[in-house]
Every structure is written in structure tokens, then in C-alpha cells.
Amino acid sequence: MDNLTHTLFAITLGRTPLGRAGRGTTAALVLASNAPDIDFVSTAGGAVNYLRWHRGPTHGPLGIVGLGLATAALVWAGQRFNRRWKDESPDAPFPMLVAISMIGVLFHILMDLPTSYGSRILSPFDWHWFAWDWMPIVDIYLLIVLMAGMVFGRGSADARRRNATIVLVLMAANYGVRAVAHQQALALVPRVFGPTLPARCDPAAPQTLLDSWPRPVAPVRSTGTRCLVEAAALPSFSSPFSWRIVAQFSNAYELRDIDVLDARLRSGDDSDVPWRTNVRYPNVWTPAVLTAATTVTGGVFLGFSRFPAARSVEDPQHITTVRITDMRFVAGPAPVDSPLRRDNLFTARVRIGPDGRVLDETLGR
């Protein structure tokens, strides 16, 4: 989630019985709820370095302990050096600040996990990404509820606690609605793709509630019979009922934006053929693409990308340009017909010379 949401949620927690632990608990919650995003400092090493470390150890078990201790120490030191501003409430003891700070870090991680962006919750022990695909990175409904709680929760301590409880209940309801709508979107996949939906490449692949990537096998190459690798439903920013279906086939991706409340997707009327409006993106793993995957940029990006779509084109000088784009972040419904279309921020580009030597590699635009 975005840092504004994390901050407002931390303030809301400070108005629950957690806030009774003493002076400094709300400050500890706010700082700890944003502390895991300290990995932003890795941008000093460039975009590839940031992608390598983003939502890594700071979002894992070591982050909960280490950042919790660091936040508690910072707040405790602030209490010692600012005694002249001390109010009538007693300071929270250091052990309590540690516990509160660890709770703040933990809730940051738990709020990132249901987003389609995902998080590496087991790093550095396991660098896989995990996600539930329920929430967008910025959920306007969460922000509205949290901001309303701030506006209408400025009265007495009892009023603040009551409003905090209402906010938390509404937040839980929002998560619940999105979780149910997500399952409904997945259930509509056969209707969305109709007779064009092939059999799964691996019929024995287990269906799990928590998605994880990168996969333990290399991307399926476009040789042989077309099959379905995976289908996912990704949330939209506008509505909990609007979803983007991403179907990864052995030789391409197909995308379709749907609304689970659309009666046409549930009707048995064969005159409506929704699969004709699906958008197709090529995904061809040529030898040049495999070479690009061995570069630093390609390797880091493939470790991050959940749905990598590879394209390559050779110019008259026999220089091959390889582009690998994460299908979670394609903008707009227009298909990528040209391999030279402008890259988005989640595209790795590698240029390979006629002799197979890598000329340059970049990430993003």
C-alpha cells in the first residue's frame, strides 16, 4: 500500500486500546508502519538495484525484529531529549515500545501482501514474491474510510476509540468484498475466454490461495501445442468489482477487463462472445531473449516480474533489441503490436550485437 494509507492506519491503531500503553505509542506506530519502505534508499544505486532490494528483507522476519527495535529506540530517545514537551500521560516503557513498533511493522507487511504487487515476506531466507491479488497499490476506498475516521474522530478519547473501531470494521468489510469479488472474477475465466481457452500446461499444478513467483521452472517457450500456464485476476483502482484477467498461455498473454456484476458474463446466451474482445500480447522466448535473461538487468527483472512477456526485433544492422515487460503494469487496453513501442516503467530492455555480445541493458523508459 501507499505510505499515506500506512500512516493513517497507524494513527487509527493509536486510537485503539494500543494507545493506552503510554506516551510515544502513536509515534512508534506511525514510524514503524512506514519503516519497511526505508528500502527506498537503494534507489541511490539505480533502478535495478532498487528492484533487487524492494520489499525484500525490510518486509521479512528480520525487518519485523530489526526495524521494530530501531523504531522503539528512536522514540525512546526522543522522549529522553524532549522532556520539556512532556504531557501528563506517562511514557510508554521501552519493552512496550518495542512490542508496539513490531506490531506496526507487521501490519505494514500484512497490508502489502494482499496487493497484486506482492511482497517478499520470507526474505532473506526465501526470495520468492507472494500476493493475494485483492487490493490495488492505492485503494481510494481505504483512504476515504481512514480520512473520515480522522475528521470525525477528534472529540473525546471515547469518541476516538469508537470511531477507530468503526473504521477498522469498514476496512475489514472492504477487504472481504474484494476477496469475494476476486474469487468471482477467477470463476468467470472460462466464460471470458470461451472455446479459445486451452487445457492447462500442467494439469497436476496445485491451486493455492497465495500466489508465488518466480516459478521454479523457466518460462514456457512457444513450441508445441498451445496450453494455459496460469490465469489471474488483478484488482483495479476504480471499483472492487472491476478486474483485469491475465491469462498466460505457452506462446502469448491475453488480457480482458471485466466487471463481475456484468450480467452478460453470467448469461448462457451464446450470441455474446466476450473472447473476441480479448487483447493479445506476444511472448516469444527466442535465443536472444534467453541471452538477455542472463544479464544483470534481465535476471533482476525476471526475479521481480510475475508475468514477463518477451519480444525481440532485429534491425538492419543485425542488432537485436529484446524487451521483457511485466503484464501486470501494461497501460491501457491497446495491444502491443509493435516490438518498438515505447516501454513502460516495468520493462527491461537489452540490445545484443550480431556476435551475441550484450551492447547495453536498461530498466524502464
PyMOL commands that set and color helices and strands:
alter all, ss='L'
color gray80, all
select helices_A, chain A and resi 3-14+17-21+25-45+47-53+57-59+61-81+83-85+94-112+140-151+157-187+189-196+263-265+274-277+287-293+296-304+327-329
alter helices_A, ss='H'
color red, helices_A
select strands_A, chain A and resi 129-131+211-213+228-235+242-249+252-259+279-282+308-314+320-326+347-352+358-363
alter strands_A, ss='S'
color yellow, strands_A
deselect
rebuild
show_as cartoon
